[in-house]
Amino acid sequence: MIRFRKLARAASLLTTPLAPEDILSLFNPVYSARQLRGVVTRVVPETADSATIFFRPGRGWQAHLAGQWARIGVELDGVRHWRSYSLSAPAGQDPAITVTDLGAVSAALVRNTKPGDVLFLAPPQGDFVLPEHPRPLLMLTAGSGITPVMSMIRTLVPHRADSDVVLIHTARTPADAIFREELAELADQFPHFRVIHWFTGERGRLDFSSAAGLEQLCPDWRQRAAYACGPESFLDDAEALWEAETATAEPSSEATLTIERFSTKLAGGEGHDGGLVTFEASDREVEADGDTPLLDVGEDAGVLMPSGCRMGICHSCLIPLRAGQVRDLRTDEVHGEPGQLIQTCVSAAAGPVNLDL
């Protein structure tokens, strides 16, 4: 170990002002002293509008738990954009993200990514993970909300003979159902795994207004730990059903619901909102309206903005407010003091704003 440290110090003297890792990155793009990276190893189309991107992360990556997500950085037109994506690979294997073509960054990933491309990475995080102790499970997913649940299924079903999992997945048509063939194969192989596809184009929206519809699909749903991921309206309906159930349930009821949300509801702007946003360190000024998050304003102006979940949960986008006031797009509250840390993903300009970026 001592000899290795001496060699490292000697190498750093030879490569100054660059670190040895920076020299290595010229030969292997995964090596970097400043930014965690991953190299794309495989791209697998899932549907006409989605693809799974496998990548090999560099040193510093923390092995993910099934159900977690990670921030992925992509450079478009010379600007690095960060988005959060659920990891769809099973725990213990090299990571993968399954992306649906929604938005400029996701579209670029789905349409343009190829093996050998480099992704910028942040460590995996999130609490939407499997329970600590074995329990019968009910997975409720819609659209791309199946992505983190697929990581759970791939981790649990083939490797635990005592697992008991029911998946109810809704999609518009069979062609839109991500992982449909793989799920069917798993259900054929493992009798303790049951898959129910609900195609809204044929049967309409899955009804959570009462327990009756769910009981037809999964009669013992109250005895299962439930996980739900999908669009806001889908999750709101599921949450309302579980709240109604727990309000009248026996104290011994085991019905629980864990939710993963991909977005948050933002309030509309008022006429007096908006103003000139000055990014002081970047020497840029942009006129912004009162509806657009400052995170989007900065990214559109080419400013390198820190970001994470983009829904006001992870606080990765916190930056100091130098001057002005902002409006919280979730509550409509206007606030701001010099030096206050603000969440740019859920804050809009409420008059002129100066940011320390």
N, C-alpha and C positions, 0 to 999 in steps of 0.2 A: 504493500500500500504506500509506504514512504517513497519507494523508488518510482511508483506511478505518479505521485504528486510532484516529485522533482522533474520528471519528464513533462508533465503538464505545464509547470511553470516555465520550463525551457521553451516549450512550444509557443507559449503565449508571448514570450519575448521576441520570438522570430516572426510572429504574425501581427504584432501590435501595429495599428490600433484595432485590428479585428481580433476576435477570439478564435481559438483553434476550430471551434464548431462552425464559425462562419466560413472558414476555408473548406472544411468538410462538406458544407452545404453546396459548394460548387460541384462536387462529385455526387453527393447524395442529398436531394432536396429536403429529406426528412430532418436532417441535422440542422439545428439552429440554436444559437445561444439566447435569442430574444423572443422567439415566438414558436409555440407548439404547432407542429405541422403534421400532416398525414398525406401519403401518396395513394392515389386511387389505384386499386388493383383489379377491379371488375365492375362493370355496369350491367345490370340485368333489367330489361324492360318488364314492367308488371302489368300495366294497362296502356291504352293509347296515350294517356296523359300522366303516367307515373313511372318511376324507375327506382331500383334499389342500387345505391352506390356503396361498394365495399372499399375500405381504405385501411392502410397499415399506418398506425400512428407512430410518431417518433418518441424519443425519450421524454419522460415527463407525463405521459398519458396515464390516467388512473383507470384501471379496469372498471367497466360500467356494471351496474346492477340491472337486471331485467326490468324494463319500464322507464328507465331514466332517459334524459335528453341532454344534448350538448349544443353549444353555440358553434356554428360553422361559418368561417369567413371565406368569401369569394370576391375576387377582384373583377370588376366590370368597368371597362373604359378607364382604367387607372385608379379607380376608387374601390377601396375595400369595404364590402357590405357584410354585416353579420346578421345571421338569422338563427333561430333555435329550431332544432329538429330532433324528434324522438329517434332513439337508436333501436333498430328493428332486429339486430343480430342477437342470438342468445348470449347470456352472460358467460364469460370465460373464453369467448372467441373474439377475433378481430372485429372491430365495430363496423356497422353499416347504417346508413340512413335511407329511408324510403320516402321519396319526395314526389309531391303532386304539383303539376304545372299550374301554380297560382301565384302571380306576381313575378316581377322581373328576375329576382334572384333564383327563385325556384324554377322558373322556366329555363334559365341558363344552365342550372344543374341537370335538369331532366333532358334537355335537348342537346347540350354541347359537351357534357363531361365525358372524358375518355380515360382509359388506363394510362397512368403516368402523370396525370394532372395532380397538382398540389392543392390541398385544402388547408386553410388556417383553422386551428382548433382551440377550443377551451375545454377544460376537464368536464366530464359528465356530472350531472347533478339532478336533483328531483326526488320527491318522496312518493311518487306513484310507483310503488314496488310491491313485490309479492309479500304476503303476510309471513311473519317470522315462524309461525307454527302451521303445520298442514291443516287445511280446511277445505270443504267443498267450495268451489268458486263459481261465480256467474259473471261473465264478461259481456258488457253491453257496449257495442261500438257502432259508429256510423261513419261512412266515407273513410277519409285518411286517419280517423281516430283509431283505427285498428292497429296502427303502427307500433305504439308502445306495448299494446296487448300481445302483438305477435311475438315480441321479444320474450314476454312472459310464457307464452304457450310453447315456443321453441325451447325454452330453458326447462320448463316443468314437465310437459306431457311425455316426451320420449324417455325421460330419465327417472321418473317417479312412478312406480307401479301403483302406489296408493293415491295418486292424484285423481281428483274428480272435478272436471271442468266442463261447464256449458258455455258456449259462445253464441250470442245472438248478434249478428252483424247485419246492418241495413246498408243497402246501396241502391242506386237508381235502377240499374239493370245488371244482369250477370256479367256483362263485359266490363262494368265499372267496379266490380268487386275485387279489390286487391287481395292477393294471396289465395284466391278461390280454389285453385287446383291443389296447392300444397295443403290447405286446410282439409280438403276432401280426403287426401291421402292419409293425413294424420288420423282423421276420424275412422278410416277403414282399418288402420293398423292398431289403434289403441281404443278399446271399447269404453274406457273411462273418460273419453273426450267426445263431446257431442257438439256438432255445429248446426246452427239454424241460420240460413240466409233469408232475409226479408227484403224483397225487391220492391221499392216504393213505386216504381213505374208501373207495376202490375197490381199491387195490393194497397197502394196509398201509404200514408205515414203510419209508422208503428205507434199505437195508441197507448200512452202512459196515463191517461186521465183517470183510470181506475185500475185496480189490481187484476181484474178479470182477464184482460188481454194477455198480460204477462203470465198468469197462471196457466193459460192454455199452452204456452210455449215451454214453460218451466214450472211445473206444479209446486216444487219444493224451494222456490226462490227465496222464501223467508229464512230458510236454514243455511243459506249460502252467503259468503262474503262477496259482495258485488263490487265490480270495478266498471267505470263508465268513462268513455272518451269519445268526443265527437263535436258537432256544431253546438253553439250556445243553446238554441231552442231544444235540442235533443237532451242536453244535460239538465236544463231547467225543468223539463217535464219529468225526467227520472228523479231529480232531487225532490221535486214536489211530491211524487208518489212515495218515496222513502220517508219523507217527513210526516206525511199523513199516516203512514203505516206505523212508524215508531211512536206517534202520539197516542195510538190506540192499542199498541202491542202489549203483550204480557211482559213483565220485568225480565223474564228468562229468554226473551226473543233474541236471536243471534243476527237479525237482519242489520247489515252495515253496508254503507255505500261510500266508496272512495272515487273521487272525480279528478280527472285531468282536463284542464281547460286550456285551449290554445289561444284564446282571445279574451278581451274584456270589452264591456259596453262603454262607449265614450259618449259624453254629452255633447249636444250641438253647441255651436258658438253663438255668442251674442253680437249684436251689430257693432258695439264699441270695442270688441276684442280685435286683436291683431296689431301689428306694428313692425317697425324696423328691427330686425334681429342682427346684432353685431357679434361675430365670432372673433374675439380680440386676438388670440394667438395666431389664428389663420388669416387675419386681416381681410375678412370678408363680411359684406353686409347684404342682407336679403330681406325683402318685404314679405312678411308672412301673414296669413289670415288667422282667424281665431279658432279654426277647426282642425288645423294640421298640427300633429305633435312636433315639438322642436327637434326630436330625433330625425323625423323625415325631412324637415326643413334643412337641417345640417347636411344630411346625406345627399339630398338633391343638389346642394351647393358644392358638393365635393369635399366636405369637411369630414375627417376621420372621427366618427362618433362612437364612443363605447356603447355597447348594447348587449342585451341578453334575451330575456323572455319577451320583450316588447309588449307587455301587458301589465306592468306595474307591480310585479311580484318579486323578481330576483334582485332588484336594485343595482344591477350591473351598469346602468346608464347614468348613475348619479354624477353630476358635475356642479361646480360652484356657480351661483348666480352673482354676477358682478354688479348689475344694476337692473332696475325695472321690476315688473311683476309678471307672474304667470297664472294661468287658470288650470286647475286640476280638471281634466276632461272626464273624470269619473264622478266627481262631486259637484262641479261647477264653482268650487271655491277659488277665489282670487287671493294670492298670497305672494310674498317675496320680500326678503331682506338681503342686503349685501352680504355675500359669503355663505348664504344658505345653500345647502345641497338640494338640488331638484332632480326629479325623475323626468328626463326628457321624453321618454316614450309615452307619458300620460299628461304632459304639460304643454299648453299652447301659449303663445304670446298674448298678454293682456296689456297692450301698449308697447313702447320701445323696450327691448331687452338686450342686455349685454351678457355674453357668456364667456367663461374662461376656457375657451377652446381655440 
